[in-house]
Amino acid sequence: MQILVTGGAGYIGSHTCLELLQAGYDVVVVDNLSNSKEEPLRRIQEITGKSLQFESTDLLDKPGLDRIFAQYDISAVIHFAGLKAVGESVAKPLYYYQNNVAGTLNLSEVMAKHQVKDLVFSSSCTVYGDPRSVPIQEDFPLSATNPYGRSKLMIEHILSDLHAADPSWNIALLRYFNPVGAHISGRIGEDPHGIPNNLLPYISQVAVGRLPQLSVFGGDYPTRDGTGVRDYIHVVDLAVGHIKALQKLAAKPGLAVWNLGTGQGYSVLEVIAAFEKASRHTIAYEIVERRPGDVAATYADPTKAKSELGWEAVRSLDEMCEDVWRWQSQNPQGYEST
């Protein structure tokens, strides 16, 4: 049973590939390496003692995709590939729509041609916009506040329409919250290009001296300490959630939506304190003005995933921070150090 993983060399994709291999699946990775490196794929194979196939192909290369589906016996697709920086999406909206939306259209058309109709899509809690309340349930109203979020929402609509037109498709839309952490080996983790956009990589780079201090955007939110509250989920828990969704597709559920989160919100200052405990380093930070488009608090109601997938997040914030610190301290320059 070969599973095609688009964006499999990326942060979440690489951890999911590792879990797939350990669960006994054969894995084919498609990644253009525009925001990732091939090194984690090599390390995954070392950790698991199993091999995977890698195709350096862009989803915008439709003939290339067609060749891959003809070459391998693919039974299902987990689709991670996409651009994901909110600020960049505001500056380059056409780039984001072309890459994320057109790439998914190509993928879907090639899948249909080859009669591969089981798809797990990596969506995002950004499709909830500024939620009316928390915790967030799957039936909440959908909206988006930036081109990145809108590209995810457009893809959800496209896949929903695809299933409505052809009910033989089985599609899981996984809306997840804030992935953090790293594999317990310390061998693979998050290695963003340039200045990190996400909190934990930024904090960890401050701890190893790559960055001078953390800017905390907003200290006057209506939260317990004034800083933004988010649902941070360990990337390995998230990877396991993708396998649970993949297994669920075998039961032919049609189109299904699940939140993947912990149901627990942590503030920026609480995350800083947990990381200081894990790393035994003091994190220099400064509270600055709010960032446009940020909301005070978002966290998931993961009840549906627990009841329907038999999945729940089990790793604590302390474990997330310990694993990030193990990865960053062993790989201070990320994958560049190899």
Phi, psi and omega per residue, in radians:
M1 nan 1.811 -3.100
Q2 -1.630 2.228 3.118
I3 -1.875 2.166 3.070
L4 -1.513 2.211 3.123
V5 -2.045 1.899 3.062
T6 -1.422 2.458 -3.077
G7 1.207 0.474 -3.043
G8 -1.261 -0.200 3.086
A9 -1.582 -0.095 -3.141
G10 -1.356 -3.064 -3.041
Y11 -1.067 -1.073 -3.105
I12 -1.260 -0.693 -3.130
G13 -1.039 -0.738 -3.103
S14 -1.170 -0.707 3.105
H15 -1.157 -0.605 3.105
T16 -1.216 -0.694 3.078
C17 -1.037 -0.726 3.126
L18 -1.059 -0.811 -3.139
E19 -1.144 -0.643 3.094
L20 -1.082 -0.820 3.137
L21 -1.070 -0.739 -3.132
Q22 -1.190 -0.446 3.115
A23 -1.490 -0.013 3.042
G24 1.703 0.141 3.123
Y25 -1.474 2.656 2.927
D26 -1.580 2.362 -2.972
V27 -2.118 2.318 2.989
V28 -2.067 2.094 -3.125
V29 -1.744 2.289 2.981
V30 -2.028 2.106 -3.104
D31 -2.703 2.331 3.113
N32 -1.517 -0.018 3.092
L33 1.037 0.447 3.123
S34 -1.249 -0.481 3.138
N35 -2.364 0.524 -3.113
S36 -2.727 -3.141 -3.137
K37 -2.305 2.831 3.130
E38 -1.384 -0.324 -3.064
E39 -0.944 -0.787 -3.140
P40 -1.043 -0.522 3.113
L41 -1.160 -0.668 3.079
R42 -1.125 -0.749 -3.115
R43 -1.197 -0.641 3.088
I44 -1.004 -0.763 -3.120
Q45 -1.175 -0.589 3.064
E46 -1.145 -0.799 -3.080
I47 -1.116 -0.767 -3.043
T48 -1.536 -0.354 -3.027
G49 1.225 0.320 -3.130
K50 -2.196 2.727 -3.092
S51 -1.805 2.733 3.013
L52 -2.321 2.896 3.101
Q53 -1.782 2.431 -3.137
F54 -2.192 2.255 3.076
E55 -2.135 2.026 3.130
S56 -1.452 1.438 -3.029
T57 -2.322 2.514 3.108
D58 -1.624 2.469 3.116
L59 -1.136 -0.312 3.073
L60 -1.354 -0.179 3.093
D61 -1.611 1.471 -3.051
K62 -1.115 -0.753 3.067
P63 -1.048 -0.644 3.102
G64 -1.114 -0.730 3.082
L65 -1.094 -0.759 -3.133
D66 -1.035 -0.717 3.120
R67 -1.087 -0.727 -3.118
I68 -1.127 -0.757 3.133
F69 -1.175 -0.520 3.083
A70 -1.297 -0.539 -3.055
Q71 -1.388 -0.647 -3.043
Y72 -1.918 2.754 3.111
D73 -1.651 1.348 -3.019
I74 -1.515 2.282 -3.128
S75 -1.845 -0.400 -3.129
A76 -2.786 2.829 -3.110
V77 -2.229 2.350 2.921
I78 -1.917 2.095 -2.930
H79 -1.912 1.746 3.083
F80 -1.769 -0.487 -2.907
A81 -0.976 2.261 3.105
G82 2.934 2.725 3.044
L83 -1.396 2.582 -2.929
K84 -2.477 0.181 -3.126
A85 -1.604 2.053 -3.058
V86 -1.036 -0.848 -3.101
G87 -1.072 -0.752 3.117
E88 -1.114 -0.610 -3.129
S89 -1.148 -0.574 3.099
V90 -1.194 -0.666 -3.130
A91 -1.369 -0.520 -3.061
K92 -2.285 1.091 -3.050
P93 -1.079 -0.696 -3.105
L94 -1.127 -0.653 3.094
Y95 -1.033 -0.743 -3.125
Y96 -1.226 -0.766 3.138
Y97 -1.160 -0.697 3.124
Q98 -1.090 -0.872 -3.059
N99 -1.214 -0.921 -3.000
N100 -1.351 -0.842 -3.049
V101 -1.393 -0.909 -3.135
A102 -1.105 -0.648 3.092
G103 -1.062 -0.715 3.123
T104 -1.212 -0.631 3.060
L105 -1.063 -0.806 3.096
N106 -1.006 -0.849 -3.122
L107 -1.023 -0.810 -3.101
S108 -1.112 -0.706 -3.131
E109 -1.173 -0.699 3.126
V110 -1.222 -0.686 3.060
M111 -1.013 -0.820 -3.128
A112 -1.061 -0.720 3.139
K113 -1.035 -0.641 -3.075
H114 -1.723 0.198 3.073
Q115 1.036 0.638 3.013
V116 -1.838 1.918 -2.958
K117 -2.210 0.397 3.015
D118 -1.948 2.102 -3.009
L119 -2.418 2.248 2.974
V120 -1.867 2.068 -3.085
F121 -1.842 2.295 3.092
S122 -1.417 1.617 3.077
S123 -1.658 -2.703 -2.983
S124 -2.794 2.679 3.059
C125 -1.199 -0.156 3.084
T126 -1.086 -0.360 -3.127
V127 -1.222 -0.173 3.081
Y128 -1.531 -0.103 -3.129
G129 1.040 -2.349 3.069
D130 -1.678 1.728 -2.964
P131 -1.164 2.613 -3.101
R132 -1.237 -0.430 3.137
S133 -2.825 2.970 3.046
V134 -2.277 2.637 0.017
P135 -1.261 2.766 -3.047
I136 -1.569 2.220 3.092
Q137 -1.812 2.799 -3.038
E138 -1.113 -0.405 -3.109
D139 -1.624 0.195 3.081
F140 -1.167 2.713 3.079
P141 -1.024 2.577 -3.108
L142 -1.892 2.448 3.060
S143 -2.851 3.042 3.108
A144 -2.583 2.633 -3.035
T145 -1.957 0.055 -3.133
N146 -2.742 2.853 -3.097
P147 -1.041 -0.597 3.081
Y148 -1.040 -0.911 -3.141
G149 -1.081 -0.691 3.132
R150 -1.151 -0.595 3.105
S151 -1.131 -0.696 3.089
K152 -1.123 -0.751 -3.129
L153 -1.163 -0.718 3.073
M154 -1.016 -0.763 -3.135
I155 -1.122 -0.709 3.074
E156 -1.015 -0.771 3.126
H157 -1.115 -0.742 3.133
I158 -1.047 -0.818 -3.112
L159 -1.197 -0.608 3.067
S160 -1.117 -0.770 3.095
D161 -1.120 -0.660 3.127
L162 -1.074 -0.793 3.133
H163 -1.158 -0.665 3.122
A164 -1.098 -0.651 -3.136
A165 -1.330 -0.543 -3.108
D166 -2.447 1.575 -3.052
P167 -1.136 -0.083 3.083
S168 -1.268 -0.222 3.044
W169 -1.260 2.495 2.976
N170 -2.134 2.031 -2.968
I171 -2.281 2.218 3.043
A172 -1.853 2.124 3.037
L173 -1.737 1.938 -3.102
L174 -1.796 1.938 3.132
R175 -1.708 1.829 -3.109
Y176 -1.982 2.902 -2.891
F177 -1.717 -1.984 -2.997
N178 -1.981 1.666 -3.100
P179 -1.220 2.317 3.076
V180 -2.469 -3.127 3.102
G181 1.554 -3.037 -3.129
A182 -2.787 2.892 3.088
H183 -1.062 2.516 -3.025
I184 -1.086 -0.365 3.115
S185 -1.184 -0.385 -3.025
G186 1.355 0.120 -3.060
R187 -1.567 -0.494 3.068
I188 -2.257 2.582 -3.115
G189 -2.976 -2.936 -3.110
E190 -1.466 2.200 -3.097
D191 -2.311 1.306 -3.067
P192 -1.210 2.590 3.039
H193 -1.315 2.337 3.066
G194 1.213 -2.645 -3.136
I195 -1.256 2.224 -3.105
P196 -1.099 2.518 3.036
N197 -1.585 -0.340 -3.043
N198 -1.818 2.714 -2.961
L199 -1.114 -0.951 -3.011
L200 -1.113 -0.765 3.068
P201 -1.060 -0.613 3.131
Y202 -1.156 -0.844 3.130
I203 -1.010 -0.780 -3.073
S204 -1.176 -0.576 3.099
Q205 -1.279 -0.504 2.981
V206 -1.132 -0.750 -3.096
A207 -1.093 -0.619 -3.130
V208 -1.606 0.036 3.045
G209 1.556 0.128 3.113
R210 -1.316 -0.491 3.121
L211 -2.246 2.557 -3.016
P212 -1.305 -0.744 -3.137
Q213 -2.808 2.886 -3.139
L214 -1.684 2.353 2.968
S215 -1.655 2.113 3.094
V216 -1.669 1.983 -3.033
F217 -1.444 1.712 3.065
G218 1.699 2.139 3.067
G219 -2.158 0.257 -3.069
D220 -2.201 0.469 3.068
Y221 -1.309 2.724 3.093
P222 -1.353 1.056 3.129
T223 -2.152 3.096 -2.996
R224 -1.140 -0.462 3.075
D225 -2.226 0.164 3.092
G226 1.567 -0.173 3.133
T227 -1.768 2.806 -3.065
G228 -1.092 2.490 -3.132
V229 -1.915 2.265 -3.128
R230 -2.349 2.771 3.090
D231 -1.642 1.786 -3.133
Y232 -1.624 2.209 -3.099
I233 -2.118 2.362 3.137
H234 -1.128 2.351 -3.065
V235 -1.068 -0.504 3.105
V236 -1.264 -0.702 3.015
D237 -1.014 -0.726 3.137
L238 -1.121 -0.757 3.122
A239 -1.056 -0.747 3.106
V240 -1.089 -0.639 3.097
G241 -1.051 -0.640 3.097
H242 -1.145 -0.665 3.117
I243 -1.199 -0.698 3.078
K244 -1.055 -0.720 3.117
A245 -1.155 -0.729 3.110
L246 -1.032 -0.786 3.130
Q247 -1.127 -0.623 3.140
K248 -1.135 -0.567 -3.128
L249 -1.069 -0.430 3.122
A250 -1.122 -0.402 3.118
A251 -1.501 0.102 3.085
K252 0.988 1.063 -3.108
P253 -1.397 -0.099 -3.056
G254 1.373 -2.283 3.106
L255 -1.718 2.184 -3.109
A256 -2.364 2.593 -3.125
V257 -2.191 2.305 3.071
W258 -2.398 2.381 2.918
N259 -1.369 2.371 2.980
L260 -2.052 1.811 3.137
G261 -2.741 3.138 -3.125
T262 -1.633 -0.375 -3.016
G263 1.447 0.072 -3.104
Q264 -2.125 2.196 3.105
G265 -1.695 2.431 3.059
Y266 -2.155 2.475 3.103
S267 -1.426 2.879 3.116
V268 -1.035 -0.750 -3.114
L269 -1.170 -0.577 3.082
E270 -1.186 -0.657 3.098
V271 -1.163 -0.738 3.102
I272 -1.029 -0.792 -3.125
A273 -1.096 -0.720 3.134
A274 -1.152 -0.663 -3.136
F275 -1.235 -0.661 3.091
E276 -1.066 -0.681 3.101
K277 -1.124 -0.756 -3.090
A278 -1.217 -0.683 -3.007
S279 -1.680 -0.273 -3.034
R280 1.021 0.543 3.051
H281 -2.099 2.506 3.016
T282 -1.464 2.308 -3.121
I283 -1.743 2.010 3.085
A284 -1.274 2.279 3.111
Y285 -2.547 2.772 3.091
E286 -2.372 2.304 3.074
I287 -1.456 2.169 -3.093
V288 -2.139 -3.042 -3.105
E289 -1.083 2.690 3.059
R290 -1.020 2.673 3.084
R291 -1.643 2.281 -3.124
P292 -0.971 2.374 3.095
G293 1.596 -0.244 3.111
D294 -1.301 2.571 3.106
V295 -1.936 2.847 -3.049
A296 -1.190 -0.834 -3.039
A297 -2.614 2.335 2.964
T298 -2.437 2.250 2.949
Y299 -2.683 2.713 -2.931
A300 -1.488 2.711 2.752
D301 -1.757 1.830 -3.052
P302 -1.593 0.266 -3.047
T303 -1.005 -0.747 -3.066
K304 -1.099 -0.746 3.125
A305 -1.130 -0.640 3.132
K306 -1.171 -0.752 -3.066
S307 -1.346 -0.597 -3.045
E308 -1.698 -0.525 -3.122
L309 -1.843 -0.239 -3.017
G310 1.172 0.551 -3.064
W311 -2.072 2.476 2.908
E312 -2.683 2.658 3.109
A313 -1.263 2.338 -3.065
V314 -2.085 -0.198 -3.062
R315 -1.645 2.377 -3.033
S316 -1.450 2.951 3.066
L317 -1.054 -0.683 3.108
D318 -1.047 -0.754 3.109
E319 -1.122 -0.710 3.108
M320 -0.992 -0.840 -3.098
C321 -1.203 -0.686 3.105
E322 -1.079 -0.725 -3.109
D323 -1.249 -0.649 3.057
V324 -1.082 -0.763 -3.096
W325 -1.175 -0.670 3.092
R326 -1.062 -0.805 3.122
W327 -1.080 -0.860 -3.026
Q328 -1.231 -0.671 -3.122
S329 -1.254 -0.555 3.080
Q330 -1.399 -0.396 -3.101
N331 -2.318 1.164 -3.010
P332 -1.037 -0.473 3.077
Q333 -1.830 0.367 -3.087
G334 1.159 -2.520 -3.132
Y335 -1.298 -0.178 3.138
E336 -1.141 -0.407 -3.053
S337 -1.316 -0.052 3.129
T338 -1.755 nan nan
